[in-house]
């Protein structure tokens, strides 16, 4: 049996986006009788560690030096990288051994060198970064990697308009909400003055306490929950889902969700702007702006809470953009190297 390693970032400040998209690829590769091992510090985010363990995938602690990666590579048939933190020398050292490699990137290659480079971001095919020698780049939404949990809940047909007197809202910001977006979004929702029933994910007690302190009007309801394994089901049930404009954006579109996006960190800004420009998601602005003044997000939230036709239009546009087969295309490219 072939054996593929996955070296990805994860941590309280880094979040779990790298792990989530790597798990999507891992699920597809395992369907093709390939053994997986993740090389990452998953224990630093228990929810991420649980997601890997649930799939029966082995985990080794993260390594950092070129020599350590070369040592791991000697026991593999291919290695997948998904990291913002690795030194460029790691990629070149592994590739020099002749081991097939694939690197998942977001715009800037950050020194990544691999046989296959995957940039699954919207309109990435319009960018033309200089590539390492003999590298192939797979770019754009046809290569978005979606997990089984999401695919199992993808509607078979474009979503219809939903007319609920009191709209339901689901908000989450990755496995850790590393930038503390949840309470600011909750305050913006409250500032609309409109009725809603919202559920917000708080990965830790500090965030939960801040959310509980948000002042609501009598016709507004806010429930706080911890990280959930029922993410896709929650999204499908909600009239509006609010999230960070990271890797979860493509999952929301695949699910046919009405997505409101917050740009929580600088490296998401290009993807955020492109997603809004497609008309498949609504922009609530930069988190830095929400932290200062939520008035910029309030008009958009009012429209989303009161206009079922607009919510339906967004949901259908997103559903058409992401077909859920990107991981098959990436797995094809990876396994052709072995």
C-alpha positions in Angstrom: 0.0 0.0 0.0 1.3 3.5 -0.9 1.9 5.9 2.0 1.4 9.7 1.8 2.4 12.2 4.4 0.7 15.5 5.1 2.8 18.2 6.7 0.3 21.0 7.8 0.1 23.9 10.2 -2.3 23.9 13.1 -2.4 25.8 16.4 -4.3 28.2 18.7 -3.1 31.2 16.7 -2.9 29.5 13.3 -6.3 27.9 13.5 -7.4 24.7 11.7 -8.0 25.8 8.1 -4.9 23.9 6.9 -5.9 20.7 8.6 -9.5 20.9 7.3 -8.6 21.1 3.6 -5.9 18.5 4.1 -8.5 16.2 5.6 -10.6 16.7 2.5 -7.8 15.5 0.3 -6.9 12.7 2.8 -10.5 11.4 2.6 -10.3 11.2 -1.2 -6.8 9.6 -1.2 -7.9 7.0 1.3 -10.7 6.0 -1.0 -8.0 4.9 -3.4 -6.3 2.5 -0.9 -3.5 4.9 0.2 -2.3 5.1 3.8 -2.0 8.6 5.3 0.1 10.1 8.1 -0.3 13.7 9.3 2.8 15.5 10.5 1.5 18.3 12.7 1.0 19.5 16.2 -2.7 18.6 16.3 -2.6 18.2 20.0 -2.5 22.0 20.4 -6.1 22.2 19.2 -8.0 19.2 20.6 -10.9 19.6 18.2 -8.5 19.3 15.2 -6.8 16.2 16.8 -10.3 14.7 17.2 -11.1 15.2 13.6 -7.9 13.4 12.5 -8.4 10.6 15.0 -12.0 10.0 13.9 -10.8 9.2 10.5 -8.2 6.7 11.8 -5.3 8.7 10.5 -1.9 8.4 12.3 -0.3 11.6 13.5 3.4 12.4 14.1 4.6 15.6 15.8 5.6 18.5 13.5 9.2 18.8 12.4 10.8 21.9 11.1 14.3 21.4 9.7 15.1 20.2 6.2 17.0 17.2 7.5 14.0 16.1 9.6 11.7 16.3 6.7 14.1 14.3 4.5 14.1 11.6 7.2 10.4 11.4 7.2 10.3 11.5 3.4 12.4 8.3 3.2 9.4 6.4 4.6 6.8 7.9 2.2 5.7 7.6 -1.4 4.7 11.3 -1.6 4.4 14.3 0.7 1.8 17.0 0.9 2.7 20.4 2.4 0.2 23.0 3.6 2.1 25.5 5.7 2.8 29.3 6.0 5.5 28.7 8.5 8.0 26.3 6.9 11.3 27.6 5.6 11.7 27.4 1.8 14.8 25.2 2.3 12.4 22.4 3.5 10.6 22.1 0.2 13.8 22.1 -1.9 15.5 19.5 0.3 12.6 17.1 0.1 12.1 17.6 -3.6 15.8 17.0 -4.2 15.3 13.4 -2.8 13.1 12.7 -5.8 10.0 12.2 -3.6 6.8 13.4 -5.3 5.5 16.5 -3.6 2.4 18.6 -3.6 2.0 22.0 -1.9 -1.3 23.7 -1.1 -0.8 27.5 -1.3 -2.8 30.7 -1.1 -1.6 33.3 -3.6 2.0 33.9 -2.4 4.0 30.7 -2.8 6.0 31.6 0.4 8.9 29.7 -1.0 7.0 26.5 -1.6 8.5 24.3 -4.2 6.7 21.1 -5.3 5.9 19.0 -8.3 2.3 20.2 -8.0 1.1 23.5 -6.5 -2.6 23.9 -5.6 -4.2 27.3 -5.1 -7.9 26.6 -4.6 -8.8 30.2 -4.2 -11.4 32.0 -6.3 -9.9 33.5 -9.5 -6.5 32.1 -8.6 -6.3 31.0 -12.2 -6.0 34.7 -13.2 -2.7 35.0 -11.3 0.6 34.0 -12.8 3.2 33.7 -10.1 6.7 32.5 -11.2 6.8 28.7 -10.7 9.7 26.5 -9.5 11.2 24.4 -12.3 9.1 21.5 -13.6 6.2 22.5 -11.3 2.5 22.3 -12.4 0.0 24.7 -10.8 -3.7 23.8 -10.3 -5.6 27.0 -9.6 -9.2 28.2 -9.0 -12.4 26.9 -7.6 -12.3 23.6 -9.7 -9.7 22.5 -7.2 -11.5 23.4 -3.9 -11.1 20.4 -1.6 -14.3 19.7 0.4 -14.7 17.2 3.3 -17.1 14.3 3.4 -19.1 16.1 6.1 -19.8 18.9 3.8 -20.4 16.8 0.6 -22.9 14.6 2.5 -25.0 17.7 3.1 -24.7 19.4 -0.3 -28.1 20.0 -1.8 -28.8 18.0 -5.0 -30.5 21.1 -6.5 -30.1 24.8 -6.2 -31.5 26.1 -2.8 -35.0 27.7 -2.9 -35.9 31.0 -1.1 -36.7 30.5 2.6 -39.4 32.7 4.2 -39.1 32.6 8.0 -40.7 35.4 10.1 -37.7 35.3 12.4 -34.5 34.4 10.5 -32.0 32.0 12.0 -28.3 32.9 12.0 -25.3 30.6 12.5 -21.9 32.1 13.0 -18.5 30.4 13.4 -14.9 31.6 12.8 -12.7 28.5 12.5 -11.9 25.9 15.1 -10.3 28.5 17.4 -11.7 31.9 16.4 -8.1 33.0 16.8 -9.0 36.7 16.2 -12.0 36.9 18.5 -14.5 37.8 15.7 -17.6 36.2 17.3 -18.5 38.9 19.8 -18.1 41.8 17.3 -20.3 40.1 14.8 -22.9 39.4 17.6 -22.9 43.1 18.5 -23.4 44.1 14.8 -26.4 41.7 14.6 -27.8 43.2 17.8 -27.3 46.7 16.4 -29.7 46.0 13.5 -32.6 46.1 16.0 -34.2 43.3 14.0 -35.5 40.0 15.3 -33.2 37.0 14.8 -32.3 33.6 16.4 -28.6 33.3 16.3 -26.2 30.5 17.3 -22.5 31.5 17.6 -19.6 29.1 18.1 -17.2 30.1 21.0 -14.2 27.7 21.1 -13.1 29.0 24.5 -14.6 30.3 27.8 -13.3 33.8 27.3 -15.1 34.2 24.0 -18.2 32.5 25.4 -18.3 35.1 28.2 -17.9 38.0 25.8 -20.8 36.7 23.7 -23.0 36.2 26.7 -22.4 39.9 27.6 -23.7 41.2 24.3 -26.8 43.3 24.9 -29.8 42.1 23.0 -33.3 43.4 22.5 -36.3 41.3 23.6 -37.0 40.0 20.1 -33.4 38.9 19.6 -32.0 35.6 20.8 -28.3 34.5 20.9 -27.2 30.9 21.9 -23.5 30.1 22.4 -22.1 26.7 21.7 -18.7 25.1 21.6 -17.0 23.6 18.5 -19.4 21.2 16.8 -19.0 18.2 14.6 -22.5 19.1 13.1 -21.2 22.1 11.3 -22.7 21.3 7.9 -26.1 20.5 9.4 -26.1 23.8 11.3 -25.2 25.7 8.1 -28.0 24.0 6.2 -30.5 24.8 8.9 -29.6 28.5 9.1 -31.1 31.3 6.9 -27.8 33.1 7.2 -24.3 31.9 8.0 -21.6 34.3 9.0 -17.9 33.2 8.9 -14.4 34.3 8.2 -13.4 34.6 4.6 -10.9 31.7 4.8 -11.1 28.1 3.7 -14.6 27.7 5.2 -15.9 30.1 2.5 -15.8 27.4 -0.2 -17.5 24.9 2.1 -20.4 27.4 2.6 -20.8 27.9 -1.1 -20.7 24.2 -1.7 -23.5 23.8 0.8 -25.6 26.5 -0.9 -25.5 28.7 2.2 -26.3 32.3 2.4 -22.9 33.5 3.4 -21.9 36.7 5.2 -18.1 37.0 5.3 -15.8 38.9 7.6 -12.2 39.4 6.6 -10.4 38.6 9.9 -6.8 38.8 8.9 -4.8 40.5 6.1 -3.9 37.4 4.1 -7.7 36.8 3.6 -8.3 40.2 2.0 -7.8 39.2 -1.7 -10.0 36.1 -1.3 -12.6 38.2 0.6 -12.8 40.8 -2.1 -13.0 38.3 -4.9 -15.7 36.3 -3.2 -17.8 39.4 -2.7 -17.3 40.4 -6.3 -18.8 37.2 -7.6 -22.1 38.0 -6.0 -22.1 34.7 -4.2 -21.4 36.1 -0.8 -22.2 39.3 1.2 -19.3 41.2 2.7 -19.5 42.5 6.3 -16.1 44.2 6.2 -12.8 43.9 7.9 -12.7 42.7 11.5 -10.4 45.6 12.3 -13.3 47.9 11.2 -15.9 46.0 13.1 -13.8 46.3 16.2 -13.8 50.1 15.9 -17.4 50.6 14.7 -19.9 48.1 13.5 -22.0 50.6 11.6 -20.5 49.6 8.2 -21.9 46.0 8.6 -25.3 46.9 9.9 -27.0 47.9 6.6 -25.8 44.6 5.0 -27.0 42.6 7.9 -30.4 44.3 7.8 -30.8 43.4 4.2 -29.8 39.8 4.8 -32.2 39.5 7.7 -35.2 41.0 5.9 -34.9 39.9 2.3 -35.5 36.2 1.6 -35.1 36.7 -2.2 -31.6 38.2 -1.7 -30.6 35.3 0.6 -31.8 32.8 -1.9 -30.0 34.5 -4.8 -26.7 34.4 -2.8 -27.2 30.8 -1.9 -27.9 29.7 -5.4 -24.9 31.6 -6.8 -22.5 30.0 -4.3 -24.0 26.5 -4.9 -23.2 26.8 -8.6 -19.6 28.1 -8.0 -18.3 25.1 -6.0 -19.2 21.6 -7.3 -17.5 19.6 -4.6 -15.3 17.6 -6.9 -12.1 19.6 -6.5 -10.5 17.0 -4.2 -10.9 14.3 -6.9 -9.0 16.5 -9.3 -6.2 17.2 -6.8 -6.0 13.5 -5.8 -5.7 12.6 -9.5 -2.7 14.9 -9.9 -1.0 13.7 -6.7 -1.4 10.0 -7.3 -0.2 10.3 -10.9 3.1 11.4 -9.5 3.6 8.1 -7.5 
